[in-house]
Amino acid sequence: PLPPWGRPEEFHVPMDRRAEEWSQLTSEEQRLCTLRYYALCTCVDELYGQVLAKLEQLDELDNTMILFTADHGEMLGDRGYRFSKYSLYDDSIRVPLIVAGPQVPYEARGKVDHRPAELVDVVPTLMQIVGEDSDPTSSGTSLLSKPEKRGTFTEMHGSGYEALQHAPAYCWRSEGWKLIVYLDGDLDGAFSRVGKASGELYNLEADPEEWINLWDVQEYAPRREQLLRE
């Protein structure tokens, strides 16, 4: 079923070539395209499995730290026929992050850690593993240490699907809430226009698909201001 956000013509989102082609496919053809994307994910899993099998064959698996992650997600036709990244919704900015190996504490192995994590945490994690100090000016923290972050930060620059979210834009995602803020124009003079910023606010527990924007709802203004300060 079509999500309540509607089709792009209903909220005046210009479609690029990929979106135009996607909109002309039947529902079955769209399902097959999605199937092929999932097949690519399965292919990556298979290839990664071959790497692990080779390490085991060489008797090096127990002597190897493994960190698996990705650059960005895939919108895959969601949100008015969007593709690739170019937005700050979870389909774009949430990626897998798996840490395994002898340095992972025994009690943490095989578990899912729900604390905030970012790609900037990768280097401090590797530095801790090899016994070196991290750059004290780095915004990242080791994933093998105690949780220190209240949320995760993401930023978006350049061009993309700017009819809804303009760049420069940034996102702050805390436990249960997400704040997205964007500003018309480029970075030059952005500080002078900060009072004209627009945004989106989502209660991820009640609205995990991020459809109900609470930015202008007076009841949630204190939450919006709290997240803005964070």
N, C-alpha and C positions, 0 to 999 in steps of 0.2 A: 504493500500500500504506500501511496505517496505521503511523505511526512508533511506535517502542517506548515512547513516553511514554504511549500508550494513550488510551482515551476518557475524558471527564471523570468519568463515574460510577465509573471504576476508581480514581481518586485524589481523589474527593469534591470536585470543583470545581463550585460552584453555577453554573448557566447563566442568563444574562439572556435577554431576549426574542429578541435577534438570534441568540444561540447556539442557543436552542430551535428557532427557525425553520430555521437552517442544518442542525441535526442531522436534521431531518425531510426534507431534500431528498435526491433520488437523487444518485448520483455524477455523472451527466450534468448534472443541474441545478447542482451545485456547480461543475462545469467551466465552464458557461455564465456563472455569476456571476463567476468568475475572469476569463473572457474579457472581460466587460464592464469590469472594473477595468483590464485591460491596454488596452482600447480608450480609456478615459479618459486613460491615460498617453500614448497615441498622439495623442489630441486636443490635449493640452498641447504635445507636440512640434510639432504642426502650427501651433498658434497662435504659439508662440515663433519658429518659422520665418518666419511672417508679419512679426513684429517685426524680425527680422534683414534680411529682404528690403526692408522699408521703409527701414531705416537705410542699406542699400546704395543704394537708389534716390535717397535724399537726399544721397548721397556723404558720409555721416557714419560709416559702419561702421568705417573705419580710424582714426576719432577717438573711438571709444567703447569703454570698458571694460565687459565683460559678466561678471556673476557670477550663476550660476544655482544655486539650492539649494532646500531644502524644510524644513518644520517637523519632520515626523516621518514614519515609514513606516506600513505597514498590515499587521496580523497576518493578515487575510483568512481567518479560520477556523482558523488553525494553533494548536497548543498547547492543545488542548481547547476548540476553538470560540471562540477569542479574536478580537476585531475591534478596529479602530482602533489605538491605541497601548497605553498603560497597562501596559507591561512594559519590561524592560531587555534583551530579546533583540534580536538584530541586525535582525530584520524590522521592529522598531519604531523603533530608534534610529539606524540607518544611513540616510543620505540622500545624494542626489547633490550634488556640489559641483564646478562647472565654472567655471574662470576663463579668460577669453580677452580679447584686445585688445592694443593696441600696447605696453603696459607689461610684458607677459609676456616674459621672456627668450627669445630666439630658440631656444636649445637646449632649452627646456622645452615649446615649442609642439607640440601633437599627442601629448604623452606622458601617461602615467598616473603620478601621484606617490603612492607608497604610505606616505609618512610620516603620522603622526597629525595629524588636523585636526578642528577643532570650529567650531561656529557663532560662538563668541566671537572667532574669528580674522578674521571678515569685516570688522569695523570697523578694526582695525589695518592690514589689507590696503588698504582704501580710503584710509586716512590716508596710507599710504606713497605711494600712487598720486598723490595731490594734493600731496605734498611737505610734509605736516604731521606733527608728532610725535604719537604715541599717548599716551593716559593711562598713566603709568608704573605705576599700580595695577591696570591691566587684566590679566586672566589670559590674554588672547588674544595671539597673535603673527602678524605678517604672513606670508601664504602665499607672498609673493614674496621672503622672506628665507631664510637657511639654516635647516634644521630644528633646533628647540630642544626639542621635547617628547618625553617618553618614552612617552606614552600619551594617551588621551582620557578625559575625565570626563563622566559623565551622571548627573543626579539626577532622582528622581521623587517628587512630593508629592501629597497629596490622595487621592482615591478611584480605584478601578479594579478590576482583577481581583486582589483581595488574598488570595484563598485560597491562592495559591502564593507570590507576591511582595508583601510588605507595604510600604506607604509610611509613613514616609519610607524611601527606598532609594537607593543610589547604585551606580554601576558604574565600574570602572576597566578600560580596554581597552588593553593593550600589544600589541606585535607578537607574535602567536601565542597570547596568553592573554587571558582575560576573567574578572574578579572582580565578583560582584554581592553586595552586603551589604544586608540589610534588618532592620528592628526593629519589633516589635509596638508599637502605640500611636502617639500623635501626637508632634510635636516637643517639646512641653512635658515636661521631665524626661528627654529622650532620653539625655543624657550619663550619667545615673545608671543607665541600663539597657544601656549599651553592651556590657557583658560577656555579655549574653544575645542578642547579634546572631546571626542565621542568615545563610546565604549559599550561593552557587553558584560553582564554579570550573570553567572549561572550557579545554581545550587546543584552540585553534581550528585548529591544523594537522592534528591527528588527528581532530577532532570539529567540523568547521565548522558543523554544524547545531545544536550546543549541546544534545545529548541526554544526555551522560554527565557527571553532576555529580561532580567530584572533591573537593569541599569537605571531606568527612570521610575521605578516603583518606589514611592516614598517610604514604604515600610522597610525596605532593604537599604536605604540610604546610609545608615550607620555601618552596615557591613561593607558597602562599597567604599566608604571613606577609610575604614580600617585597612582594607586590602590595598587601597591606594597608598596609604602611609607605609605599609610593609614593602 
